[in-house]
Amino acid sequence: MTSLVRIERHGDIALIEIDRPPVNALSAALRRELLAALRETNAAADVRAVVLACAGRTFIAGADITEFDAPAADVRTADLCDALDAFQKPVVAALHGTALGGGFEVAMACHARVIAPEGRVGLPESRIGLIPGAGGTQRAPRLAGALAALDMVATGRHIAAAEATSLGLVDEVATDLRAAAIGRARAMADSGQFARARDRTVPAIDLAQAMAGVAKRARGARAPIAAAEAVGWSMTLPFDEACARERATFAELVGGAQSRALRHMFHAERVAARLAPVDGHVPNPWPVRHVGVVGGGTMGAGIAVTLADAGLDVVLMEVSAAAIQAAEGRVRAVYDRHVASGRMSEATRGERLARIRFVTDLATLADSDLVIEAVIEELAVKQALFAQLSGLVRRDCVLASNTSRLDVNLLADQVDAPERVLGLHFFSPAHVMRLLEIVRADRTLPEVLATGLALAKRIGKQPVVAGVCNGFIGNRILAMWRRQCDFALEDGALPQEVDAAIEAYGFAMGPYAVADLAGLDLGLATRRAAAGSRDPRIRHVPIVDWICDLGRYGQKTKAGWYRHEGGQRLVDPVVTALVERASAERGITRRPVAAAEIQARVHAAMVNEGAKILAEGIAHRPSDIDVVLVHGYGYPAWRGGPMHEADELGLDVVLATVERMHAADGLGWEPAPLLREMVAAGRTFADLNRAGG
């Protein structure tokens, strides 16, 4: 077996190099070898100092997450840190790529840290429902102060080299990383001056105020709060006692439901981004350098920004000079906000804007490798555009639609090479939202699908492949659970009570607050067009249409489901009266609807429709549905998505809720046959995930 750790000699300096591709994750085997190397170099009389570095593209990028459910190992990350605390000679960590989690805990236990200019550090354990377990919550505040450390562990964010240096988390930024680390180690050995982070004191802060902010942002997630509490111990407890508490908290969390859910999401996100082999081979994506975007509205402008931010050359096309001027204004407004907030320099804004050409001539797109249409959500308009593009661009140009619900096959029918057509459903705002539904049409080539996945990776999106149906994965499920919210109104709840229940569940905003923000006129024409063909047996709640009939479209008109005054969302008696009218017209005696009932009905609606989507092949695996709902619709990540949570709750419990909904609400709420079959067979969605790869 190839050794994971090597020791190189640079005179009287020993360089310990870790080499465990692809990201030098701290597996049990690596920890054993690294501990042995530390003991060897500490004992060697002819070694005056040590440099800890990594081969490949990154420093230690964290723990090996696949081992979290395994029995306790003989060597823990904390043992490595304890060994470094006991070192009798200086140790310098040379950081490049990402030094994260246990990797950065090891680095903080060294006596100094040198980082490459592009390097990043962080303690992201809260993102998988954990806290650092090897002294990270104690060494970070001793290096950077309690407030900075608390923000670091509660958010799990990655910190760039310059900021890490200014905070005191690292000591030096160096282009020639190893030479600088060796030089620093030798200078420390010569001076005999080197100190441990654990020996520093932590100035006090107003912990209660800081904790209140963490709790508000956590929205039910436990790990950020536990991590912040652990940082608080650095100000009041001896180092060893605080570390013991930290390890106990880690052990408690790692076996908990929230960490299981977040680790499920960690795996689900990576599986969703991979394309399954075709005939034993993974298809290669087509090269994409030049991208055309047709339509410069809110979505088109956001897509153009996203592409330019990723270094792609973009041509943004609109139909008239006025329209393209407005589109350019939208793009510039995004970058102006970035500059005003300090997230972007003037020079960077100039570079990004220079990558976008604003044109009114469709022929300008002729040399594109990919064209994304983002025009009005009307099938005939999109079909006409695809027919035009078919005769204009190269046959190896991928043609993509940003439609959120329309049949991509009907667009492909307009193209002379329909196998190059797919959907790229960005979520609004496109330059912010992480989810990208990649819609596989019936004739889409595997290489074209691979091109969509490669694009998603380049622009920093989380892709999920979906089949063609009305609304694909996300909007199809959204339509069902929103209907249950409306049913709750007719049954006896009020909009503010439904919103409160959904927010208590962990969503950032309830559905009616979101609707007011987006605009109630969004989809109004579609709803009215569908009214004439609606099956009268289907339970339909007309309240939103009544609200729109009053000219109330949400925040932009100061009234919708709520009144909006001075930045406040206020309960409106007008809406209360409309809700009560809907109940009366259906002959429903209103009753209190508890938050738990609303939450159960919403969750069951998601799971039932998700099971139908799986049976139809619209989603490849249940975990893909979880990824869509978490990243596109605000489902709390610490719950793991609706399908994972259904397993945790018990599919028999979910089925019972669906059966009650079917009895109450009738047509359209039949339990999914797949859900019934799984309950009868004692199977779980996790079983389907394993079968789906």
SULNORFEN-V162151 format. One record per backbone hydrogen bond with DSSP energy under -0.5 kcal/mol. CO is the residue of the C=O (numbers start at 1). NH is the residue of the N-H. E is the energy in kcal/mol with one decimal. If there is no record, write none. Layout:
co	nh	e
CO	NH	E
CO	NH	E
This chain:
co	nh	e
4	19	-3.1
6	8	-0.5
6	17	-3.0
8	15	-3.3
10	13	-1.5
12	48	-2.9
12	49	-1.1
13	10	-3.2
13	15	-0.5
14	16	-0.6
14	51	-2.6
15	8	-3.0
15	17	-0.7
16	18	-0.5
16	53	-2.8
17	6	-2.6
18	55	-3.2
20	24	-2.2
23	61	-2.1
25	27	-2.0
26	64	-0.9
27	31	-2.5
28	32	-2.0
29	33	-2.1
30	34	-2.9
31	35	-2.5
32	36	-1.9
33	37	-2.1
34	38	-2.5
35	39	-2.3
36	40	-2.3
37	41	-2.5
38	42	-2.2
39	43	-1.7
40	44	-1.2
44	47	-1.3
46	48	-0.6
48	90	-0.5
49	14	-2.4
50	92	-2.6
51	16	-3.0
51	53	-0.6
52	94	-3.0
53	18	-2.2
55	58	-0.6
60	100	-1.5
62	26	-2.6
63	65	-1.1
64	67	-2.1
65	68	-1.4
67	70	-1.5
76	80	-1.2
77	81	-2.0
78	82	-2.5
79	83	-2.1
80	84	-2.0
81	85	-2.3
82	86	-1.5
84	87	-1.3
90	50	-2.5
91	111	-2.2
91	112	-1.2
92	52	-2.8
93	95	-0.7
93	114	-2.9
95	116	-2.5
96	59	-2.7
97	120	-2.3
98	100	-0.7
99	122	-1.6
100	103	-2.2
101	104	-0.5
101	105	-2.1
102	106	-2.2
103	107	-1.8
104	108	-2.6
105	109	-1.2
106	110	-0.7
107	110	-0.9
112	93	-2.6
113	171	-2.7
113	172	-1.1
114	95	-3.3
115	174	-2.4
116	119	-1.9
119	161	-1.2
120	99	-2.9
121	159	-3.6
122	101	-1.4
123	126	-0.5
124	127	-2.2
125	128	-1.9
125	130	-2.2
126	129	-1.5
135	138	-1.2
135	139	-2.8
136	140	-1.9
138	142	-0.8
139	143	-1.4
140	143	-0.6
140	144	-3.1
141	145	-1.6
145	149	-2.1
146	150	-2.8
147	151	-2.1
148	152	-2.1
149	153	-2.7
150	154	-2.2
151	155	-2.0
152	156	-1.7
158	160	-0.5
159	121	-2.3
160	164	-2.8
161	165	-2.2
162	166	-2.1
163	167	-2.2
164	168	-0.8
164	169	-1.9
164	170	-1.3
165	168	-0.7
172	115	-2.9
175	177	-1.5
176	180	-2.4
177	181	-2.4
178	182	-2.7
179	183	-2.5
180	184	-2.5
181	185	-2.5
182	186	-2.5
183	187	-2.3
184	188	-2.4
185	189	-2.1
186	190	-2.6
187	191	-2.2
188	192	-1.8
188	193	-0.7
192	194	-0.8
196	199	-1.1
197	200	-1.9
201	203	-0.6
205	207	-1.7
206	210	-1.9
207	211	-3.0
208	212	-1.9
209	213	-1.6
210	214	-1.8
211	215	-2.7
212	216	-1.9
213	217	-1.9
214	218	-2.0
215	219	-1.1
218	221	-1.7
222	226	-2.3
223	227	-2.9
224	228	-2.1
225	229	-2.5
226	230	-2.0
227	231	-1.8
228	232	-1.8
229	233	-1.1
230	234	-0.7
231	234	-1.3
232	235	-1.4
233	236	-1.1
233	237	-2.9
238	242	-2.6
239	243	-2.5
240	244	-2.0
241	245	-2.0
242	246	-2.4
243	247	-2.6
244	248	-2.0
245	249	-2.4
246	250	-2.5
247	251	-2.3
248	252	-1.9
249	253	-2.6
250	254	-2.6
251	255	-0.8
253	256	-2.1
256	260	-2.0
257	261	-2.3
258	262	-2.5
259	263	-2.6
260	264	-2.0
261	265	-2.1
262	266	-2.2
263	267	-2.0
264	268	-2.9
265	269	-2.8
266	270	-1.1
267	271	-2.4
268	272	-2.5
269	273	-1.0
271	274	-1.5
277	279	-0.5
278	281	-1.6
281	278	-3.8
281	283	-0.6
289	313	-2.0
290	369	-2.8
290	370	-1.3
291	315	-2.3
292	372	-3.0
293	295	-0.6
293	317	-3.0
294	374	-3.5
297	301	-2.9
298	302	-1.9
299	303	-2.6
300	304	-2.4
301	305	-2.2
302	306	-2.2
303	307	-2.4
304	308	-2.5
305	309	-2.6
306	310	-0.9
307	310	-0.5
307	312	-2.0
308	311	-1.9
313	291	-2.9
314	316	-0.5
314	357	-2.7
315	293	-3.0
315	317	-0.6
316	359	-2.6
317	295	-2.8
320	324	-2.5
321	325	-2.0
322	326	-2.0
323	327	-2.2
324	328	-2.5
325	329	-1.9
326	330	-1.9
327	331	-2.1
328	332	-2.8
329	333	-2.1
330	334	-1.6
331	335	-1.8
332	336	-2.8
333	337	-2.1
334	338	-1.8
335	339	-2.3
336	340	-2.7
337	341	-1.9
338	343	-1.7
338	344	-1.1
339	342	-1.2
345	349	-2.3
346	350	-2.2
347	351	-2.0
348	352	-2.6
349	353	-2.7
350	354	-1.9
351	355	-0.6
352	355	-1.1
353	356	-1.6
355	314	-3.0
355	357	-0.5
357	316	-3.3
357	359	-0.6
359	318	-2.1
360	362	-0.6
361	364	-1.8
362	365	-2.1
363	366	-1.9
365	368	-2.1
366	394	-0.8
369	398	-2.3
370	292	-2.9
371	373	-0.5
371	400	-2.9
372	294	-2.4
373	402	-1.9
376	378	-2.5
378	382	-2.1
379	383	-2.9
380	384	-2.2
381	385	-1.9
382	386	-2.5
383	387	-2.1
384	388	-1.9
385	389	-2.7
386	390	-2.1
387	391	-1.0
388	391	-0.5
389	392	-1.4
389	393	-2.4
394	397	-1.5
396	398	-0.5
398	371	-2.5
398	400	-0.5
399	422	-1.8
400	373	-2.8
401	424	-3.2
405	471	-0.7
406	408	-0.7
407	410	-0.8
407	411	-0.8
408	412	-2.3
409	413	-1.6
411	414	-1.5
412	415	-1.9
415	418	-0.6
417	420	-2.1
418	421	-1.6
419	445	-2.7
420	399	-1.9
422	401	-1.6
423	439	-2.2
424	426	-1.2
425	437	-2.0
429	432	-2.1
429	433	-2.8
434	462	-3.3
435	427	-0.7
436	438	-0.6
436	464	-1.8
437	425	-2.9
437	439	-0.7
438	440	-0.6
438	466	-2.6
439	423	-2.2
439	441	-0.8
441	444	-1.0
445	449	-2.2
446	450	-2.6
447	286	-0.6
447	451	-1.6
448	452	-1.9
449	453	-2.1
450	454	-2.5
451	455	-2.4
452	456	-2.3
453	457	-2.0
454	458	-2.2
455	459	-2.5
456	461	-2.9
457	460	-1.0
461	463	-0.8
462	436	-2.3
464	438	-2.8
465	620	-0.5
466	440	-3.2
467	469	-0.5
469	471	-0.7
469	472	-1.7
471	475	-1.2
471	476	-1.1
473	477	-1.8
474	478	-2.7
475	479	-2.2
476	480	-1.0
477	481	-2.3
478	482	-2.5
479	483	-1.3
480	484	-1.5
481	485	-1.4
482	486	-2.1
483	487	-2.5
484	488	-2.0
485	489	-1.4
486	490	-1.9
487	491	-2.3
488	492	-1.2
488	493	-2.8
489	492	-0.6
491	591	-2.0
494	497	-1.0
494	498	-2.1
495	499	-2.8
496	500	-2.0
497	501	-2.0
498	502	-2.3
499	503	-2.6
500	504	-2.3
501	505	-1.1
502	506	-0.6
502	507	-1.8
503	506	-1.0
510	514	-2.2
511	515	-2.1
512	516	-1.9
513	517	-1.8
514	518	-2.7
515	519	-2.5
516	555	-2.0
519	522	-1.5
521	523	-0.6
521	524	-1.8
521	525	-0.5
523	527	-2.6
524	528	-2.4
525	529	-2.3
526	530	-1.9
527	531	-0.9
528	532	-0.6
530	533	-0.8
530	534	-0.6
531	534	-0.9
535	538	-2.1
540	542	-0.6
542	545	-0.6
542	546	-1.9
543	547	-2.3
544	548	-2.2
545	549	-2.2
546	550	-0.8
547	550	-0.9
547	552	-1.5
548	551	-2.4
551	553	-0.8
553	520	-1.8
554	557	-1.4
554	559	-1.5
555	558	-1.4
558	564	-2.5
559	554	-2.8
562	560	-2.8
563	565	-0.6
563	570	-3.2
565	568	-2.2
568	565	-1.7
568	570	-0.7
570	563	-2.5
571	573	-0.5
572	575	-0.6
572	576	-1.9
573	577	-2.3
574	578	-1.6
575	579	-2.6
576	580	-2.3
577	581	-2.1
578	582	-2.1
579	583	-1.7
580	584	-2.1
581	585	-2.6
582	586	-1.4
583	587	-0.6
583	588	-2.8
584	587	-0.9
588	590	-0.7
592	594	-0.6
594	598	-2.1
595	599	-2.7
596	600	-2.3
597	601	-2.5
598	602	-2.5
599	603	-2.5
600	604	-2.5
601	605	-2.2
602	606	-1.9
603	607	-2.4
604	608	-2.8
605	609	-2.1
606	610	-2.4
607	611	-2.4
608	612	-1.6
609	613	-2.4
610	614	-2.3
611	615	-2.2
612	616	-1.8
613	617	-0.5
613	618	-2.1
613	619	-0.9
614	617	-1.2
618	467	-2.1
621	624	-1.1
621	625	-0.9
622	625	-0.6
622	626	-1.7
623	627	-2.2
624	628	-2.1
625	629	-2.4
626	630	-2.3
627	631	-2.5
628	632	-2.2
629	633	-1.0
629	635	-2.3
630	634	-0.7
631	435	-0.8
636	639	-1.9
636	641	-0.7
637	640	-1.7
641	645	-2.4
642	646	-1.6
643	647	-1.5
644	648	-1.9
645	649	-2.5
646	650	-2.6
650	653	-0.7
650	654	-1.8
651	655	-2.7
652	656	-1.9
653	657	-1.6
654	658	-2.4
655	659	-2.6
656	660	-1.8
657	661	-2.3
658	662	-2.6
659	663	-2.2
660	664	-1.9
661	665	-3.2
662	666	-2.1
665	539	-0.6
666	669	-1.8
672	676	-2.1
673	677	-2.7
674	678	-2.5
675	679	-2.1
676	680	-2.4
677	681	-2.0
678	682	-0.9
678	683	-2.4
679	682	-0.7
684	688	-1.1
685	689	-2.3
686	690	-2.1
687	691	-1.9
688	692	-2.2
689	693	-0.7
690	693	-0.6
